[in-house]
Amino acid sequence: MELREENIINAVKEMLTGRVNELLEEAEYQIPLIEFDYGNIPVIRLSTGERSEKERIIKSDVYSVVLVFAVPEIPDGEWNCYAYAAAVDLALGEDATMGGVVDRAVMTGKKYTPPKAAHCGGHWELELKLRILVEF
C-alpha cells in the first residue's frame, strides 16, 4: 500500500476514535464508542475514485472511503446508526482536511439497512461514503 493510502486510512481511524467519539460521548444517551483494538469496529474500504477534468488539471487524486458499521439490533440500534452518521458528518464539517492529511473530505452518501428479520438478533448496517481529494 502506498504511503498516501495508509495516511488516509490512519486519518480516518484517528477522526473516528477522536472527534467522532467525543461527539458520541456528548449524546443524551449512551452510544457504544468506536474502538479499533476491540469492540465496535467499523470496516474501512478505500478505493481510488474517478477524477473530473478540473481535478486532472490541478493534479489531484480522488479517493472513495466507505465506512461500514454493524450495529446490534437492540432497542436503540437504529438510533445509534443515525448518531454515528451525524457524528461523522459533524467531525468532517469541523475538519474537512482530517488534520491536514487530505485537502478535502466530504460525506457523499449514507445508507441504513435494517436486519433481514426483525427481532432475531441481527444487525443494522450503516454505510457511509466519503469522497477525499488529495493534491499532489
URKA-V612336 format. One record per residue. N is the residue number from 1. PSI is psi in whole degrees, -180 to 180 (NA if undefined). D_FIRST is the distance of its C-alpha to the first C-alpha in Angstrom with 1 decimal. Layout:
n: {N & N}
psi: {PSI & PSI}
d_first: {D_FIRST & D_FIRST}
This chain:
n: {1 & 2 & 3 & 4 & 5 & 6 & 7 & 8 & 9 & 10 & 11 & 12 & 13 & 14 & 15 & 16 & 17 & 18 & 19 & 20 & 21 & 22 & 23 & 24 & 25 & 26 & 27 & 28 & 29 & 30 & 31 & 32 & 33 & 34 & 35 & 36 & 37 & 38 & 39 & 40 & 41 & 42 & 43 & 44 & 45 & 46 & 47 & 48 & 49 & 50 & 51 & 52 & 53 & 54 & 55 & 56 & 57 & 58 & 59 & 60 & 61 & 62 & 63 & 64 & 65 & 66 & 67 & 68 & 69 & 70 & 71 & 72 & 73 & 74 & 75 & 76 & 77 & 78 & 79 & 80 & 81 & 82 & 83 & 84 & 85 & 86 & 87 & 88 & 89 & 90 & 91 & 92 & 93 & 94 & 95 & 96 & 97 & 98 & 99 & 100 & 101 & 102 & 103 & 104 & 105 & 106 & 107 & 108 & 109 & 110 & 111 & 112 & 113 & 114 & 115 & 116 & 117 & 118 & 119 & 120 & 121 & 122 & 123 & 124 & 125 & 126 & 127 & 128 & 129 & 130 & 131 & 132 & 133 & 134 & 135 & 136}
psi: {136 & 156 & -39 & -47 & -42 & -41 & -39 & -48 & -43 & -38 & -39 & -46 & -43 & -41 & -44 & -46 & -12 & -96 & -40 & -45 & -37 & -44 & -39 & -37 & -25 & -5 & 159 & -27 & 164 & 126 & 131 & 132 & 161 & 125 & 129 & -15 & -37 & 168 & -132 & 98 & 111 & 151 & 136 & 119 & 126 & 135 & 160 & 151 & 171 & 132 & 142 & 170 & -41 & -43 & -32 & -42 & -44 & 8 & 66 & 144 & 145 & 133 & 151 & 128 & 128 & 125 & 128 & 121 & 132 & 109 & 123 & 146 & 85 & 172 & -36 & 9 & -48 & -44 & -34 & -37 & -46 & -38 & -43 & -45 & -45 & -41 & -41 & -43 & -45 & -43 & -41 & -35 & -34 & -33 & 83 & -10 & 2 & 56 & 21 & 4 & -36 & 167 & -30 & 136 & 132 & 151 & 129 & -9 & 151 & 136 & 125 & 122 & 120 & 165 & 152 & -40 & 124 & 142 & 34 & 18 & 19 & -164 & 145 & 149 & 129 & 126 & 120 & 132 & 129 & 144 & 125 & 131 & 129 & 119 & 146 & NA}
d_first: {0.0 & 3.8 & 6.5 & 8.2 & 6.5 & 6.6 & 10.1 & 11.1 & 10.7 & 12.5 & 15.1 & 15.8 & 16.4 & 18.5 & 20.5 & 21.2 & 22.4 & 24.1 & 26.0 & 25.8 & 27.3 & 29.9 & 31.0 & 31.2 & 33.4 & 35.7 & 36.5 & 40.0 & 39.0 & 36.5 & 33.1 & 30.6 & 27.9 & 24.2 & 22.9 & 19.6 & 21.2 & 23.8 & 25.9 & 24.9 & 21.1 & 19.9 & 17.1 & 14.4 & 13.0 & 10.9 & 11.4 & 12.4 & 16.1 & 19.1 & 20.2 & 23.9 & 25.9 & 26.2 & 22.5 & 22.2 & 25.1 & 23.9 & 20.4 & 18.4 & 15.2 & 15.9 & 13.8 & 15.3 & 15.0 & 17.2 & 18.6 & 20.8 & 23.5 & 25.8 & 29.0 & 31.9 & 35.1 & 37.3 & 40.0 & 37.6 & 34.5 & 34.8 & 35.5 & 32.5 & 30.3 & 32.0 & 31.6 & 27.9 & 27.6 & 30.0 & 28.4 & 25.0 & 26.9 & 28.9 & 26.1 & 24.3 & 27.8 & 28.3 & 25.0 & 23.4 & 21.0 & 19.7 & 20.9 & 20.1 & 16.3 & 16.8 & 19.9 & 21.0 & 20.2 & 22.9 & 23.6 & 24.4 & 25.5 & 26.8 & 27.8 & 30.0 & 30.7 & 33.6 & 33.9 & 35.2 & 38.4 & 39.8 & 40.7 & 39.2 & 36.5 & 33.7 & 31.1 & 30.8 & 27.4 & 26.2 & 23.5 & 22.5 & 20.8 & 19.4 & 18.9 & 17.0 & 17.7 & 16.1 & 18.1 & 16.9}
